[in-house]
């Protein structure tokens, strides 16, 4: 089996998995922190991975999105639980891969801190201290590396500054690293141009500038430490035309333009949006508006926009990933 970095040299797109947390909810597993499922519901964790593998995912993410000590403390758990739960998560993913008897890659999922960080808020009165953020990311990232993930997937990042801190730690592992921000629709008043920005106002261009600046890496540019740059999730609640797959396509186009304008070449792009907008059904349960067929109909456009790793986030089921796989296969073999 090729290493993940070797696989990135192939032009054939990689199908990623879908929403893990929403699959836990579908099994009526509702916890104060989804990482606790690694300990409390191990069979369900393995089952979710297995469902995505059977659907055609070639890479799966560990159930560690909120395993950070900062998140666990909010759930009333001791921060010392973070390392143990991280190790369990990787082992569950490896079990699912072994049971499938397929060649797959495992991504170590690294989510954002639970709130603003000091670097963005300006102090520790409203923000989490930079040192605490760095320490939490270091514990999770190094544990993921020690357990043998194939690459690191920093995801749902709202802050380009926090992303830079996490990348600075990730480079210590020498693992291939993906950085994914989550954006919302914004419009420039002066030009009327639509630009995707995070809740902290950071665009794709801002992320590239922050990585290059060396502000959180002792003056060293982090651009060469990132193999994949992309977007995921997407929290629009009012604009259907900027939710789900349309969001992924527009965001990928903007990222592609930002890379070109900065003169950066050779980066793979990743896109895994929500399955449209979340709504409550008659039973007051969250459902998502984009069906597998609808989302899959956009895959060709997403690939043409430059996406290489393609999957889904919240609400994206194994049925969605199966539909994605079929389109990707037909696109490759056309």
DOKEKOL-927622 format. One record per residue (C-alpha): x, y, z; residue in three letters. Coordinates in Angstrom, 2 decimals, always signed. Layout:
BEGIN
u,v,w,aa
X,Y,Z,ALA .
...
END
This chain:
BEGIN
u,v,w,aa
+0.00,+0.00,+0.00,UNK .
+1.28,+3.44,-0.91,UNK .
+1.94,+5.88,+1.88,UNK .
-0.60,+8.69,+2.04,UNK .
+1.95,+11.19,+0.76,UNK .
+2.65,+8.91,-2.21,UNK .
-1.10,+8.55,-2.83,UNK .
-1.40,+12.34,-3.06,UNK .
+0.75,+12.20,-6.22,UNK .
-2.00,+10.31,-8.06,UNK .
-4.57,+12.44,-9.88,UNK .
-7.43,+10.13,-8.86,UNK .
-9.60,+11.90,-6.25,UNK .
-9.90,+10.38,-2.78,UNK .
-13.34,+9.80,-1.27,UNK .
-13.47,+10.76,+2.41,UNK .
-16.14,+9.70,+4.89,UNK .
-19.18,+11.59,+6.21,UNK .
-20.61,+13.02,+9.41,UNK .
-19.59,+10.99,+12.45,UNK .
-21.52,+12.82,+15.14,UNK .
-24.77,+12.72,+13.17,UNK .
-24.34,+8.95,+12.76,UNK .
-24.03,+8.62,+16.53,UNK .
-27.29,+10.57,+16.86,UNK .
-28.89,+8.27,+14.26,UNK .
-28.08,+5.40,+16.64,UNK .
-29.67,+7.40,+19.48,UNK .
-26.29,+7.88,+21.15,UNK .
-26.30,+11.38,+22.59,UNK .
-23.37,+12.29,+24.83,UNK .
-22.01,+15.46,+26.38,UNK .
-18.93,+14.86,+24.23,UNK .
-18.91,+12.55,+21.19,UNK .
-15.36,+11.36,+21.94,UNK .
-16.75,+9.56,+24.99,UNK .
-18.32,+7.07,+22.58,UNK .
-14.83,+5.62,+22.05,UNK .
-15.07,+4.28,+25.60,UNK .
-18.82,+3.94,+26.19,UNK .
-19.97,+2.69,+22.77,UNK .
-16.95,+1.13,+21.03,UNK .
-19.06,-1.21,+18.87,UNK .
-21.02,+1.75,+17.52,UNK .
-17.84,+3.67,+16.69,UNK .
-16.45,+0.70,+14.76,UNK .
-19.83,+0.18,+13.08,UNK .
-19.95,+3.79,+11.84,UNK .
-16.45,+3.51,+10.39,UNK .
-17.40,+0.20,+8.78,UNK .
-20.53,+1.67,+7.21,UNK .
-18.52,+4.43,+5.56,UNK .
-15.90,+1.94,+4.39,UNK .
-18.57,-0.28,+2.80,UNK .
-20.03,+2.83,+1.16,UNK .
-16.74,+3.43,-0.61,UNK .
-14.71,+5.80,+1.54,UNK .
-10.99,+5.44,+0.86,UNK .
-10.06,+7.51,+3.92,UNK .
-11.82,+7.75,+7.28,UNK .
-11.43,+10.18,+10.17,UNK .
-11.01,+9.19,+13.81,UNK .
-13.68,+10.04,+16.37,UNK .
-11.49,+12.68,+18.01,UNK .
-13.03,+15.94,+16.83,UNK .
-13.77,+17.08,+20.42,UNK .
-11.32,+14.89,+22.33,UNK .
-9.23,+17.92,+23.34,UNK .
-8.74,+18.36,+27.10,UNK .
-10.43,+21.75,+26.72,UNK .
-13.59,+20.09,+25.40,UNK .
-13.52,+17.23,+27.89,UNK .
-13.30,+19.60,+30.84,UNK .
-16.52,+21.25,+29.61,UNK .
-18.14,+17.81,+29.67,UNK .
-17.10,+17.32,+33.29,UNK .
-14.28,+14.93,+32.48,UNK .
-10.66,+15.16,+33.52,UNK .
-8.25,+16.38,+30.88,UNK .
-6.16,+13.27,+31.49,UNK .
-8.89,+11.31,+29.67,UNK .
-7.93,+12.92,+26.37,UNK .
-4.95,+10.72,+25.61,UNK .
-6.74,+7.49,+26.48,UNK .
-9.80,+8.37,+24.39,UNK .
-7.58,+9.39,+21.48,UNK .
-5.76,+6.05,+21.56,UNK .
-9.08,+4.20,+21.65,UNK .
-10.38,+6.20,+18.70,UNK .
-7.45,+5.28,+16.48,UNK .
-7.66,+1.64,+17.51,UNK .
-11.38,+1.53,+16.66,UNK .
-10.67,+2.99,+13.21,UNK .
-7.90,+0.43,+12.68,UNK .
-10.26,-2.37,+13.72,UNK .
-12.82,-1.28,+11.15,UNK .
-10.15,-1.12,+8.44,UNK .
-8.80,-4.56,+9.38,UNK .
-12.28,-6.07,+9.32,UNK .
-12.93,-4.62,+5.87,UNK .
-9.78,-6.22,+4.43,UNK .
-9.42,-3.11,+2.26,UNK .
-6.58,-0.65,+1.87,UNK .
-7.64,+2.59,+3.53,UNK .
-6.08,+5.66,+5.06,UNK .
-6.88,+6.88,+8.56,UNK .
-6.99,+10.60,+9.26,UNK .
-6.44,+11.87,+12.77,UNK .
-9.26,+14.38,+13.30,UNK .
-8.30,+17.57,+15.16,UNK .
-11.08,+20.05,+15.86,UNK .
-11.00,+23.67,+17.06,UNK .
-10.91,+24.80,+20.66,UNK .
-14.30,+25.34,+22.36,UNK .
-14.36,+29.12,+22.01,UNK .
-12.26,+32.11,+21.06,UNK .
-8.55,+31.92,+21.68,UNK .
-6.39,+34.62,+23.20,UNK .
-4.76,+35.44,+19.85,UNK .
-8.15,+36.46,+18.43,UNK .
-9.89,+37.98,+21.46,UNK .
-6.86,+39.94,+22.59,UNK .
-6.72,+38.64,+26.15,UNK .
-7.60,+35.71,+28.38,UNK .
-10.65,+37.36,+29.91,UNK .
-12.73,+36.30,+26.92,UNK .
-10.29,+34.00,+25.16,UNK .
-8.60,+30.68,+25.94,UNK .
-4.92,+31.25,+26.65,UNK .
-2.70,+30.56,+23.63,UNK .
-0.50,+28.35,+25.79,UNK .
-3.49,+26.21,+26.80,UNK .
-4.58,+25.90,+23.17,UNK .
-1.10,+24.83,+22.13,UNK .
-0.82,+22.32,+24.97,UNK .
-4.21,+20.76,+24.16,UNK .
-3.44,+20.42,+20.45,UNK .
-0.02,+19.00,+21.21,UNK .
-1.43,+16.23,+23.38,UNK .
-4.01,+15.17,+20.78,UNK .
-1.80,+15.54,+17.68,UNK .
+1.17,+13.70,+19.12,UNK .
-1.03,+10.91,+20.47,UNK .
-2.66,+10.49,+17.05,UNK .
+0.80,+10.28,+15.49,UNK .
+2.02,+7.78,+18.07,UNK .
-0.99,+5.56,+17.36,UNK .
-0.14,+5.49,+13.66,UNK .
-2.65,+7.60,+11.73,UNK .
-1.75,+8.16,+8.07,UNK .
-2.35,+11.89,+8.08,UNK .
-3.68,+14.67,+10.26,UNK .
-6.92,+16.45,+9.44,UNK .
-7.30,+19.81,+11.17,UNK .
-10.94,+20.66,+10.60,UNK .
-13.76,+23.12,+11.19,UNK .
-11.20,+25.79,+12.04,UNK .
-12.76,+29.20,+12.59,UNK .
-9.48,+30.93,+13.38,UNK .
-6.55,+31.14,+10.97,UNK .
-4.41,+31.83,+14.04,UNK .
-5.48,+28.67,+15.81,UNK .
-4.96,+26.75,+12.57,UNK .
-1.38,+28.07,+12.45,UNK .
-0.77,+26.98,+16.04,UNK .
-2.06,+23.49,+15.25,UNK .
+0.02,+23.24,+12.05,UNK .
+3.13,+24.30,+13.97,UNK .
+2.56,+21.32,+16.27,UNK .
+1.63,+18.99,+13.40,UNK .
+4.94,+19.65,+11.63,UNK .
+6.74,+18.08,+14.60,UNK .
+5.17,+14.73,+13.63,UNK .
+6.26,+14.92,+9.96,UNK .
+2.84,+13.52,+9.00,UNK .
+0.97,+14.80,+5.93,UNK .
-1.39,+17.50,+7.17,UNK .
-4.71,+18.86,+5.95,UNK .
-6.09,+22.20,+7.15,UNK .
-9.82,+22.84,+6.71,UNK .
-11.59,+26.03,+7.68,UNK .
-15.35,+26.48,+7.90,UNK .
-16.79,+29.57,+6.27,UNK .
-19.95,+31.63,+5.98,UNK .
-21.32,+33.85,+3.25,UNK .
-20.22,+37.50,+3.44,UNK .
-20.37,+40.35,+0.95,UNK .
-17.97,+43.27,+0.63,UNK .
-19.93,+46.50,+0.93,UNK .
-17.64,+48.41,-1.41,UNK .
-17.45,+45.92,-4.27,UNK .
-20.49,+43.71,-3.66,UNK .
-18.21,+40.70,-4.05,UNK .
-19.14,+37.54,-2.16,UNK .
-16.25,+36.30,-0.01,UNK .
-16.40,+33.36,+2.35,UNK .
-15.11,+34.17,+5.80,UNK .
-15.08,+32.35,+9.13,UNK .
-16.84,+33.61,+12.24,UNK .
-13.59,+35.44,+13.02,UNK .
-13.63,+37.11,+9.61,UNK .
-10.81,+35.01,+8.17,UNK .
-10.87,+34.21,+4.45,UNK .
-8.89,+31.56,+2.59,UNK .
-6.38,+34.25,+1.65,UNK .
-6.05,+35.19,+5.34,UNK .
-5.25,+31.57,+6.20,UNK .
-2.47,+31.44,+3.62,UNK .
-1.07,+34.74,+4.88,UNK .
-1.16,+33.56,+8.49,UNK .
+0.59,+30.29,+7.67,UNK .
+3.26,+32.14,+5.70,UNK .
+3.81,+34.81,+8.36,UNK .
+5.46,+32.55,+10.91,UNK .
+3.69,+34.43,+13.70,UNK .
+3.01,+31.25,+15.65,UNK .
+6.00,+29.24,+14.47,UNK .
+8.96,+31.36,+15.53,UNK .
+9.21,+33.06,+12.16,UNK .
+9.12,+29.91,+10.08,UNK .
+6.63,+29.78,+7.18,UNK .
+4.24,+26.88,+7.65,UNK .
+3.07,+26.69,+4.05,UNK .
+5.46,+23.86,+3.22,UNK .
+4.15,+21.91,+6.23,UNK .
+0.64,+21.75,+4.79,UNK .
-0.13,+19.18,+2.10,UNK .
-3.88,+19.77,+1.79,UNK .
-5.96,+22.92,+2.23,UNK .
-9.71,+22.94,+2.17,UNK .
-13.03,+23.54,+3.84,UNK .
-15.69,+21.58,+5.64,UNK .
-18.99,+21.94,+7.45,UNK .
-20.58,+25.29,+6.58,UNK .
-23.04,+26.72,+9.06,UNK .
-25.39,+28.74,+6.85,UNK .
-28.94,+28.80,+8.13,UNK .
-30.59,+31.19,+5.67,UNK .
-28.86,+30.92,+2.29,UNK .
-29.50,+27.59,+0.57,UNK .
-27.36,+28.67,-2.38,UNK .
-24.36,+28.83,-0.01,UNK .
-25.02,+25.63,+1.91,UNK .
-23.94,+22.05,+1.30,UNK .
-22.43,+21.30,-2.08,UNK .
-22.86,+24.82,-3.56,UNK .
-20.92,+26.11,-0.55,UNK .
-18.18,+23.55,-1.17,UNK .
-17.87,+24.50,-4.84,UNK .
-17.79,+28.26,-4.27,UNK .
-15.40,+27.90,-1.33,UNK .
-13.06,+25.66,-3.34,UNK .
-13.07,+28.13,-6.20,UNK .
-12.14,+30.94,-3.82,UNK .
-9.39,+28.84,-2.25,UNK .
-8.03,+27.96,-5.68,UNK .
-7.94,+31.65,-6.57,UNK .
-6.21,+32.54,-3.29,UNK .
-3.54,+29.89,-3.87,UNK .
-2.94,+31.15,-7.41,UNK .
-2.78,+34.79,-6.32,UNK .
-0.25,+33.88,-3.63,UNK .
+1.82,+31.88,-6.11,UNK .
+1.37,+28.61,-4.21,UNK .
+1.40,+25.44,-6.27,UNK .
+1.19,+21.72,-5.55,UNK .
-1.35,+21.80,-2.75,UNK .
-4.22,+19.35,-2.88,UNK .
-7.64,+20.70,-1.94,UNK .
-10.24,+19.07,+0.28,UNK .
-13.99,+19.68,+0.55,UNK .
-16.55,+17.99,+2.77,UNK .
-19.64,+20.08,+3.43,UNK .
-22.78,+19.48,+5.45,UNK .
-25.70,+17.76,+3.73,UNK .
-27.38,+21.12,+3.21,UNK .
-29.10,+23.12,+5.91,UNK .
-30.21,+21.54,+9.20,UNK .
-33.90,+21.66,+10.04,UNK .
-36.18,+20.14,+12.67,UNK .
-38.68,+17.53,+11.52,UNK .
-42.10,+16.87,+13.04,UNK .
-40.44,+14.83,+15.80,UNK .
-38.11,+17.74,+16.62,UNK .
-35.09,+15.82,+15.32,UNK .
-32.44,+17.46,+13.16,UNK .
-32.57,+16.52,+9.48,UNK .
-30.54,+17.87,+6.57,UNK .
-31.95,+19.12,+3.31,UNK .
-29.62,+17.67,+0.64,UNK .
-30.22,+14.05,-0.37,UNK .
-27.48,+11.67,-1.54,UNK .
-28.62,+12.06,-5.15,UNK .
-28.69,+15.86,-4.94,UNK .
-25.26,+16.15,-3.34,UNK .
-23.74,+13.62,-5.73,UNK .
-25.01,+15.63,-8.71,UNK .
-22.50,+18.34,-7.79,UNK .
-19.44,+16.08,-7.50,UNK .
-18.22,+16.64,-11.06,UNK .
-18.39,+20.41,-10.59,UNK .
-16.56,+20.09,-7.27,UNK .
-13.75,+18.10,-8.89,UNK .
-13.56,+20.61,-11.73,UNK .
-13.23,+23.38,-9.12,UNK .
-10.12,+21.58,-7.85,UNK .
-11.28,+19.40,-4.95,UNK .
-9.22,+16.24,-4.51,UNK .
-10.38,+14.79,-1.18,UNK .
-14.16,+14.75,-1.24,UNK .
-16.54,+13.75,+1.51,UNK .
-19.23,+15.13,+3.77,UNK .
-19.70,+16.65,+7.20,UNK .
-22.81,+16.97,+9.38,UNK .
-25.78,+14.99,+8.13,UNK .
-23.80,+13.22,+5.42,UNK .
-24.64,+9.52,+5.65,UNK .
-23.05,+6.36,+4.24,UNK .
-25.71,+6.56,+1.51,UNK .
-24.33,+9.98,+0.53,UNK .
-20.78,+8.62,+0.42,UNK .
-21.90,+5.66,-1.70,UNK .
-23.41,+8.09,-4.20,UNK .
-20.22,+10.17,-4.15,UNK .
-18.11,+7.07,-4.79,UNK .
-20.16,+6.13,-7.84,UNK .
-19.74,+9.58,-9.39,UNK .
-16.03,+9.76,-8.59,UNK .
-15.49,+6.34,-10.16,UNK .
-17.39,+7.32,-13.30,UNK .
-15.50,+10.63,-13.47,UNK .
-12.13,+8.86,-13.18,UNK .
-12.92,+6.17,-15.72,UNK .
-14.70,+8.40,-18.23,UNK .
END
